Amino acid sequence: MTALEFIHDTRFEDLPAAAIHEATRCLVDTIGVAVGGSQTGLSQIIHNHAARQFGGDQATLWQDGRRVSAAGAALANGMTIDALDAHDGHKLTKGHVGCGVIPGLIAMMQAEGVADPKELLTSIVIGYEIGTRAGIALHASACDYHTSGAWISLATAALGARQIGLAMTQTREAVGTAEYHGPRSQMMRCIDAPTMVKDGSGWGAMAGVSAAYLAKDGFTGAPAITMENPELAEIWADLGQNWYVTQQYIKLYPICRWAQPAAEGVLALVRDHDISADQVARIKVETFHEAKRLNAIPTNTEQAQYSLPFAAAAALVRGTIGVQEVTQDGLDDPEIMAMANQVEISETETFNTAFPAHRFARVHLHLKDGRVLSSKATEAQGDPENKVSDAVIWSKFQNLTAPVLGQDWSDSFLSQARTLADRTETDTLFNLLVSTG
């Protein structure tokens, strides 16, 4: 099966139960992060930008209600998810798919009047399959490490083509255009200097939606090299057999995945040795090179989400890392900030070699009484080899959404999403996204 055939011909009945179930988990998790992210300055800026610059009446800005074009909704809602670094991802892409694919898909379904719950779930699966493979293919063929928006653009274009009803030849042009104009931005630049540009996810979703509509009007853009290059064919050969949607990791904390092993190591030592932050003089972390570069002492939420010292310090001081910790409440905590300045990071060849399939950290807490407590080599929770339960994801969703939109909204959306395959329409679910609390 070719990628184009997979995009056009896959039906709900073709999907294994595990893929459908994972699509539901990814949808719930992503929308939860979107609601949490809606409280950030980034979200407010991009929503206002979309309302001013992407006029139209095709789709809705979430937790806002204003109507804009499908491309504008994909941009703003995707960047809102990216504003809180708590969304799912894949190890080999070293990035994400759902944060752009889900808002792009919902915008296109709204714009085209598609309200079939089974189509929503089917397209989520297709989006993860195309997006994950496009990301792996890009890493295999490009010398630089690009942001997730680069492969999100292809996946969103594919789903846009499906919602519009493009011919297969037009879809080929759409994904080619999306690949060409998708944001091949430098990921490590944002690691070294964290700002609101984040992972390019919303920009990729916008490019994909635009590419689908351009193809409808006859715009040409093929080929998509990452999809058609014969040297990359092996990456696409198992479409419909190997389901990457079931191989995504889930984040428990709103920080870069690379910083989470260190945070987990700190939490494990606190739990196992029953110590408190005031007993700790300094923290030493051994990890891999990319995580070592997460070394900012933050002054804003973007920097906090990409700061290993801040993550380790917040885990020690607060015993968790949530929205409060990575926003002003945590940034204003003198104990967290003082401890962040006492974190020393080094890299090891063993951990470098294991990356990206495994992301390790080993934490050493140097206590004021002279003792040193050391963790084992630790990975973050939520990896696909050791999946978190549904209950953990539902709880994460409610913890992110109830403080913003209320418990009734949280319960209602979760009920709708969990039973989506048995429902007859998506309008109720999509209308809930308009709520401002």
N, C-alpha and C positions, 0 to 999 in steps of 0.2 A: 504494500500500500504506500503510495506517495504521500507527501505531506499535504498536497492540495486535495487529494482524495480523502484523506483523514479529516481535513477541515470541512469538506462539503458533505461527506457521506456518513459520518458518525452519528448514530442516534442513541437515545437514552437506553434503548433495549440492548445496545451493543456493549454497554459499560458494565464492568464487574461491580458487584455490590461494594467492594472496598473502595473503589474509586469514587462512587457516588457518595459514600459516607464521608470520605475525606474532603470532597468538594463542600459538603455541608459544614464540616469543621472549619475549613479555610474561610468560608463565607462568614461564619459567626465571628471567628477570630479577627478577620480583617475589618468588619464593620465595628467591632468593639474598639479597635485601635483608631478607626476614623472618628468615633465619638470622642475618645480621649484626646486625639489630636486637634479636634475642633476648638479646644480651649487655648491653643497656642497663638502667638502673634503671627507666625507664618501662615496659619490657616486664615486668619482674618485678612491679612494682606492679599493672599491669592484669591480669596472669595471676592473681595472688592474689585480686584483686577479683572477677574472673569466677568463680573457683572458690567464693568465699564467697557471692556475691550472685546468680549465675545457675546455680543447681543444675540438674542434669539429666544425661542419659546419651545425648544425641543426637549430639554432635560433639566433636572433640578439640582441646585447646590444643596448638599446634605447639611442638616442641622442649621438651615438658613431659610430655604423656601423660595429664594429668587430663581427665576427661570433664565436659562442661557442656552447657547448652542450646545450640541453634543460634545464638540471638541472642548469647549470651555468648561463643561461639567467634568469631563474626564481629567482635564488639567487640574482644576481646583480640588476636586475630591481626591484625586490621586496624590497631590502634594500634601493634602491634609493628613492622609494616612502616613505619608513619609515624614510628617512633622513629629511623629512620636515613634521612635525606632523600636517598635514592639511587634512588628508583623512577621509573618512566616518567611522562610527562605529555603534555599537549597545549597548544600555544601559545595558542589562542583561548579555552580555558577558564581559562587562567592557573592551572592546577591539574592534578589527577590523577583517574584512574578505577580503574585496576587495583588500587591499594592497598586499596580497599574491596570492589570487585566480586569479585576472586578469592577472598579469605577468606570473603566472604559466600556465594558460590556453592559452595565446597567444604563449608562448614558445612551448607548446605541439601541437598547431594547426600548427605552422610553421614546427615543426619537422615531423609531420605526413602528411603534405600537405593538410590539411583541410582548405578550403577557403570559407565556407558557412556563410554568415552574420547571417542568422537565427540560425545556430548552435552556433555562438559566443554569441548571445543574450540569447539563451536557456541555454547554459552552464554557463553563468554569473549568471542567476537566480538559477540554480541548485547549483552552488558553494556557493551562499549566503545562500540558504536554508540548505544545509548540514553543512556549516561552522558555521553558527549562532547556530544551534541546538547542534552541537558538543561542542561549547564553553559553552553554558548553561548547558549541561550535565556534562562537566568537572568541572564547578563551583559547581555543585550539588553533586559531588562524590569525589572530591579531597580536601585535607585539605589546600593546599597552593594555592596562587593566581598566576597562570601561565600566560605567555605572549601569545599573539594572535597566534604566530607560532604553538602552540600546536594544535589548531583546524584547522588552515589553512592547516596543513599537510594532515589531513583527506580529506578536501574539494578538495585540489589540486590532491590528489591521485584519488579521485572519477572522476574528470574531465579528468585526464590523462588516466584512464581506458576507459572512454567513447571515447576519441579521438583515442586511439590505437585500440579499438574494442575488448577489453577483454571479456571473458565469465563472467557471474555473479559470478561464483565460484572464478575466478581469481580476480575480483574486491574486493571480501571479503578479500582475502589475501592482496591485495594492501592497503586497508584502515587500516587493522590491522597492517601491517608493518609501515605505515605512523604514526599511533597513537603511536606505540612503539618507533620509532626513531625520532618523532617530538620533537621540542625543548620545553620541559616543564621547561622553565627557570623562575626564580623568578621575577615577574613584579615589586614588591615593592623594590627590590634591585636597579633597574634602576631608580625608582622614587627617592630613597634616595641618589643615587650616579649616576647621569645621564652620560652616555657615548654613544659610537657609537653602542653598542649592541641593543639599542632601544627595539622594541617589538617582536623581533624574527621572523618577518613576512617573510623576504626573506629566512631565514633558513628553515622555515616551508614549503614554496613553493618548495624549493630544495628537501626536504625530501619527499614531496608528489610526485613530478615528478619521483624521483628515485624509490620510492615504486611501482609506476605503471609499470615502465620498469622491475623491479625485478620480479614482479608478472607475467609479460609476459614470462619471462624465467623460471618460475616454482618456484620462491622463495615463501615460506610460511610465514605467519605472523598473521593469524587470531587467535582470534577474536579482533575486535576493541571494547573494553569494553564500551566506552562511547556511542557506537551505539547499542550494543547487550545486555547490562545488563538489565534484566527484570525490575529492580527497576527504570530505566530511560526511560522505554518504553513510558510513557505519553508525554515526550518531543518530540518524533518522531511520535506520533499518528496522528498529523494533517498535515503531509506532503501532499502537493497538495491541501490543503484547506486554511491554514493560511500561508500567504506569507511574510516571514520575510524580503525579499528584499525591501518591501515597508515600513519597520519599521526601517530603518537605519537613523541615524542623519547625517547631513552635517555640517562640520566645516567652519566657515568663517575666522578663524585666524589660523596660523601655530603654535599653542601651544597646550599642553595637554588639552583635553576636560575639565578636572577638574579645570583648571585655568580660563576657559573662562567665567563662571558666574561672577567672580570678575572683570574681564576686562569689561564685559557688564555693571556691576554696576557702575564702574568708568565712562564709556562713557555716561551712562544715566544721571549721576549727572552733568557732564560737559555740556551736551546738555540742561538739564532742568534749570540749574542755571547760565549758561553763564559765567563760571569761567575759569581761565587759571592755568597752572601748578605753576606759580610763586606765586599764592595765597595760595597754599596748604603747610602746615607744615608737615603733616604726614597722612598716610592712615591706617585705621584699617579695617580688613576683618574678618567677621564671616563666617565659612563655615563648611564642613564635614571633618572627620579625614584624609581621603586619600588626599584631596586637601591641608590640612595643611602641609602635608609632602613634598609638592612641595616648599621647602623653600630655595633653593640655591640662592646665589648671583652669577650670572654666569660669567664665563670667556671665554666660547665658546658657539657655537650654540646649542649643545646638552643640555647643562645646561639651556640655555635661553628658550628653548622650554618646559622644565620641571620646570620652576620657576614661581610661582604665584607672588612673589614680583616684578619680572622683567615685567611680563605681565601687572600688575596693573600700574606700573610706565610708561611703554611704552604707554599704552592707555591714560594715563593722559597727558604725554608730547607731543606725536605725534598725538593723536586723532584717532589712528588706530594701528593694529599690522599686519604687512605684512612681506614679506621675508627680506626686508631691516632691519626691526626692530630686527629680531631674528638672523641676521648675523652680520658681523663686523661693519657695519654702526651703528647699534643700540648699540652694545657692546661698541663702542668707544664714545658714546654720554654721556658726563659727567652729563647732567641733568637727563637722565634716570637712570644712575647708582646711583646718589645721592639720587633720590627719592626711588629707590628700597630698599635702606638701611633704609628708613623711613616707611616701610610697616610692620605692626604687624598682625599676623594671629592667630585666635583662632577658636576652634570648638564648635559647639552646639549640644546638644542631639537631638533636633528636626531635624537638617539637617543630622545628622548621621543616624537617623531612616529612613529618606526619601531615602537615597542612597541604591542601585544604580538607582532605577526607576526615581528618581529626584536628580539633582545635584544643590544645592542652594548655593548662597553667598549673604551676606548683607554687603555693603560697607559704611564706615563712613569716610568722608573727613574732617579732622581737619584743618581749615583754620587759617592763621596767625593772622587774626583779632579776633580769639576766637570763631567764629561760627563753628558748626558741621553740615555737610550736610549728611544725611543718605538715602541710597537707600532702596527700598523694597526688599524682598527676590527675588533674580533674578536667572533665568536659562539662559543658552546659547541659542542663536538663532539656528534654524536649526533642532530642535527636530522633530521626526515624527508626533507628535500631532499638530505641527504648522509648517508645511513644508515651506521651502523657495521656491520661484518660480523657474521655469526653467531659467528665465532671470537672477536671482541671480547666479545660477550655471554657466551659460554660461559666465557671466561677470567675475566671479572668475577664470574660465579657461583662459580667454583671458588676465586677469591681471597677471597670472602666466606664460603664454607661450609667449605672444608677446614680452616682453623684452628679452627673451632668443632666440627665433627662428624667430621672426618677425611677423608682423600682417598678412601677406599673408598666412604663415604657419598656424597660429592660426585660421584664417577664413576657410581655406581649411579643416583642421582636424575637426573642429566643424561641418561644412556642411556634411562631410562624416559620422560622428558619428550620427548626428541627423536624418539622412535618411537611417540608416544602414539596417533597416528591408525591405526597398524597393530596395536595391542594390543586385547585383548578385555575388559579390566577396568581399573578405576582403583584397586582395593584396594591393590595393591602400591605405587603412587605415594603414596596417602594414608597408608599405614602408615609409609612412610619419614618422613613429617612428624612422627611421634611421637618419633623418635629424639632422645635428649639427648646423644649423643656417647659 
